[in-house]
Amino acid sequence: MRRIPLLAAALLPAVLLVASIARADGKADLAAAQAADQRHDSAAAIPLYTSALASGTLSVEERSSALRARALDERDQQQFEKAIADDTEAIKLNADDEQAFVDRATTYAYSGHVEAALADLATAIGLKPTDVTALIDRGAIYAAQHDYARALADLNAALKAEPDNLGAMLNRAAAYHGLGDNDKAIADLDAVIRLRPNLAGAYYDRGNAWRDKGSIARAIVDYSTAIKLKTDYGAPITIAARPISSKGNIRKRSPISRSRSVSRRTIPARTTIVPRSIAISANMTTR
């Protein structure tokens, strides 16, 4: 009768060793996934996050971060349903993390679920009224829906929090352009170009505003600069003298604004060269 506890005692070190190895493997996979993200290799990162999550050794905070990071990678791979599912699981772990709602809102917008995106952005802003990314993204959607009053309210709030945020200025320029206030659109785009003189999209947008003011010569100068900076801007010159409708649209795969890293915690920072928006009006396309 005494052999059972003796056997258990003998096996205990082996059990502890296996658990220790599992913990080490989980942490190693998480670190490797984050390194893959730093290389912008989302295809490699996804299975590593999956392995880390399956290890059962991550803390609640690490698990939440891993879920959100995998969701970003899945979105990059256009696996929208999986990304939404991961962000939803992350929200269950921490319902007060506004960035998880922003991330899920972005995926909703990419996949065409605009009302769901707006609901998540409203929740994020409710949790943190100064969340600049949420304000820009919601303002961009409102502008695309021709709801310029609400768009400007959000974008002005974003710029109050971060006066030099390029994404906010680009989207506010789009809203002003949608309203027909080309002077204010040009003023915002002037500011963008001062801060980022090599941003082709700003010249293209300003060219559209000059064109709609009737200043075709100035429009062509800006279009020409855009073409020099980005060769696929050849098309705008052919439309310089032809008005474009101000209809808005929600794009399935347009970039989003990112004025900060995607996490305050362990998700690798993903910055873009140019802050961008979920959607802006059709005739103020920022590429």
N, C-alpha and C positions, 0 to 999 in steps of 0.2 A: 504493500500500500504506500510505502514511502518512495517508490520509484518514480511515480508521476511527478510530484513536486521537484524531485531531483532532476528529472528529464527536462522539465520546464525551465528550471534554473540553468541547465546546461545550454538550452536553446536560446535563452534570453539575449546573450551577446550577439548571436547571429541575427536575431530579429531586429535588434537595435542597429546593427550594421546595415541591414537592408534598408531600414527606414532612413538612416543617415545618407546612404547612397541615393535613395529616391529624392530626398531633399536637395542633395547636391545637384542631381540631374535636373530637377525642376528649376533651380536657380541658374544653372548653366544654360539651359534652353532659353530662359527668359533673357539672360544677358546676350546670348547669341541672336535672339530675335531683335533685340534693341539695336545691336550692332548692324544687323541687316537693314533695319529701318534707316540708320544713319547713312547707309550706302544707297538708300532709296530703292532697295531690292525687296519690294513687297511680296513677290512670289516666294522668295526664300524665307521671309519672316513669318508668313502665315502658318506653315506646319510647325515651326519652332514655338510660336505662341500656343498652338494647339497642344503640343507635347507638354509645355510648361503648365498649362491649365489642367491637363489630364493627370499630372503628377499628384495633385491633391496636396501639394506642399506649400503653395503660395499663401501669404497672408491675405486678408480681405482686401486691403489696400492694393497689394500687388495684383490680385486677381482682377479687381476693378480696372486697374491701369492696363493689364494685359488684354482684357476684353475690349477696351476702347481702342487700344493700339491695333489689335487684330481687325477691328471694325474699319479703321482707317485704311488698312492694307486691302481689306476686302472691297472697300469702295473704290480704291485705285484699280482693282481688278474687275470692276463693274459687277461685283457679286453683292448687289444691293440688299437682297432679302437677308443674306447672312450678316451683313453689316448692321442692319436694323436690329436683328435678333441679338447680336453681341452688345450693341449699345443699350438695348432694353434690359439685358441681364446686368450690365454695369449700373444702370439706374436703380435696379432692384437692390443692389449692394449699397448704393449711396444716392439716395433720392435728392440730396441737397447739392449735388455737383452740377452746376449749371452748364459746364462745358460738355458733359455727356449729352444733355438735351440739345446743345448747339450742334454737336457732331451728328446726332440722329436727325436733326432738322435738315442738315445739309444733304444727307443721304435721301431723305424723303423728297427733297426738292429735285435732286438729280434724277430720281425715279418717277417724277411727275406727280407726287402726292403733295401738292402745294399747301393745301389746308392743314394737313398733318404737320408740315414744316412750320407753318405759322403758329400752330398750337404749341409746338415744342419751343419755338423762339420766345413766345409769350411767357412760357414757364421759366425759361432761362433768365429773361429780363426781370421777371418777378423775383427770382432768387437773387439776382445781382443787377440792379438797374443800370449800372455803369459798364456792363459787359459790352465792350466795343464791337466784338465780332458779331454778337447776336443783333445788336442795333443796326450794323451795316447790312447784314444779311436780310433782316426783316425790311429795312428801308429799300433794299434792292428789289425784293419781291413786290412791295407796295408800288414802287415806281413802274415795274413791269406790268402791274395791274392798272396803271394810270391813276392810282390813288396817291397823287403827288403831295397832298397836304400831310398825310401820315408818313410818307416817305421822307419828306423834309424834316418832320419832327424827329424821326429816329436818327437821320444822318446828322442833323444839327447837334443832337445829344451826343452822338459818337465823337464829333469834332470838338465838342466842349470838353470831353474827357481826354481826347488825344488830338490836339489841334493840327498836327502834321500827318495825320493818318491818310495815306494815299488812297486806300480803298474807299474811305468815307468821302474824300473829295471827288474821286472819279464818279462815284454813284450819285453824289449830290449834283454834279455837273449834268449827269444823265437826267435827273429829275427836273432840273431847271430847263434843260433842252426840251424835255417833254412838255413843259408848260409854255414853251415858246420864248422863255427868257434867256436868249442866247448870250446877252452881255454877262449875266451872272455865271452861265455855264463856262464862258471863255475865261472869266476871272478865276474860277476854280481850277480850270485846266492850266492856266498860266502858273498858278501856284504849284501844281503837280510837276510841271516841266521844270520849274526852278529847282525843285527838290530832286527830281529824277530826269535829267535832260536826255537820257537815252531810252526813254519809255515810248516806244513806237505808238502804242494805243492812244496815248494822250494827244499826240499830234494828229492822229486820225480823227479822234473825237472833236478836237478843236477845229479841224478842217471842216467837219460836218456843221459845226456851229457857224463858222465863217460863211460857209456856203448858204446856209439858211438865212443869214443876214444879207445875202446878196453880194458879199465880198469874195468873188470867185478867185481873184488873183491871190488873196491871202489863203484861201482854202487850198489852192493848188500848191502853194509853198509848203503848207503843213502836210498835205498828202505826199509830196515829194520827199519830205524829211522822213515820214513814216516808212516809205518804200525803201529808202536808204538803210534805215535801221532794221527793217523786217521785210524781206523781199516778197512775201506773199501778200503785201498790200498793193499790188499792181492794180487791182480792180477799182479802188476808189477814184482814180483819175478819170475813169470812163464815166463816172456818175457825178462829177463835180458840178455840172450845171443842171442836174436833174433832181428835183426835190424827192425826198424819200418819206414815206408815210411814217407817222409817229406811233404806229401800233407796237405794243409791247409783247413780249413773249417770255415764257419760262423755258429755259434750255435744259435739256436732260443732262448734258455733260459739260456745263460751263464751270470754270473754277470758282472757288469760294474765297471770301476775304479771310485773311489770317494776319492779324496785327500782333500776335504773340505766339509763343509756342503752344502746342495743343494740350499741354498738361503742366500743372504746377508740381507734378510728382515724378513718376518714373517713366512715363511715355517719352520717347525721344522727341526732341523739338523738330518740327517740320516747318521750316520757314520757306517762303517763296520769294523770288526776286522782286515780284510786284504783288502787293495785296490786290485781290480780285474779288468779284462778287458772284453770288449765286445766279443772278439774272439782272440785266439792265435793259433799257428800252432798245428796240431793234435798230434804231438809227443812231445809237451812241455806243455801238459795240466796242468794248475794250478787249483787245486781243493780247 
